[in-house]
Amino acid sequence: MTELIQEKCILDKDWIDNLTSYYDGVFDENDGYVDTPKAVAIKLSNGDEFCVEFHPGDTIYYINDIQIGCTGSSYMIRNISLAQFYEYTSNMNDSEKIFLLPMVKITLEEKDELAKVIKLILSIADLQGCSIEDVCTCVLENNLE
């Protein structure tokens, strides 16, 4: 996904650095982690809380303060099934659902179904030059079990 975004999308690097609290030397000083990361907390439809924490070198995912995934050196994502995704997001708007997509794992049989979900979610996003189809294909290829 990173290669696709870097190649085809127009990104505001300052916005990304602000989101992740990046500064020169953060990887030398704190190995890419900050003490007070920015985070998004979302109430899931079943009452649990889903939280995504943004660091310069990692994105960490939690449900009820229990880590369920990360993108850093201990890379671990795709830990909820498509059925769980539907359960967790049944009362959410599409802009909130996007945060759970990296955690969804699917089978080959579920690929077309998740493609519809991804395209619907991405239709509200300003992808800054990336096509919804390209992003969807990239997400799907990386979400298969």
Residue pairs with C-beta under 8 A, 6 or more apart in sequence:
1 135
1 138
1 139
1 142
4 130
4 134
4 135
4 138
5 11
5 130
8 129
8 130
8 131
8 134
9 127
9 128
9 129
9 130
10 128
10 129
11 128
16 22
17 23
17 56
19 38
19 54
20 34
20 37
20 38
20 54
20 55
20 56
21 34
21 36
21 37
21 38
21 54
21 55
21 56
22 56
23 56
26 32
26 33
26 34
26 56
26 57
27 56
27 57
31 57
32 55
32 56
32 57
32 58
32 72
33 55
33 56
33 57
33 58
34 55
34 56
37 53
37 54
37 55
37 60
38 53
38 54
39 51
39 52
39 53
39 54
40 51
40 52
40 99
41 49
41 50
41 51
42 49
42 50
42 51
42 92
42 96
42 99
43 49
43 50
44 50
44 63
44 88
44 89
44 92
45 87
45 88
45 89
45 90
45 91
45 92
46 87
46 88
48 63
48 64
48 88
49 62
49 63
49 64
49 65
50 61
50 62
50 63
50 88
50 99
50 100
51 61
51 62
51 63
51 65
52 59
52 60
52 61
52 62
52 99
53 59
53 60
53 61
53 62
55 72
57 72
57 73
58 70
58 71
58 72
58 73
59 70
59 71
59 72
59 102
60 67
60 69
60 70
60 71
60 72
61 67
61 68
61 69
61 70
61 77
61 102
61 103
62 68
68 79
68 80
68 103
69 76
69 77
69 78
69 79
69 102
69 103
70 76
70 77
71 77
71 102
77 102
77 103
78 102
78 103
78 104
78 105
78 143
78 145
79 103
79 105
80 88
80 100
80 103
80 104
80 105
81 104
81 105
81 106
82 104
82 105
82 106
82 110
82 113
82 114
85 100
85 103
85 104
85 117
88 100
89 96
89 97
89 100
94 120
94 121
94 123
94 124
95 121
95 124
95 125
97 117
97 121
98 121
98 122
98 125
101 118
101 121
101 139
101 143
104 114
104 143
105 143
105 144
105 145
106 113
106 114
106 140
106 143
106 144
106 145
107 144
107 145
108 144
111 140
111 144
114 140
114 143
115 136
115 140
118 135
118 136
118 139
118 140
119 132
119 133
119 136
122 132
122 135
122 136
123 132
127 135
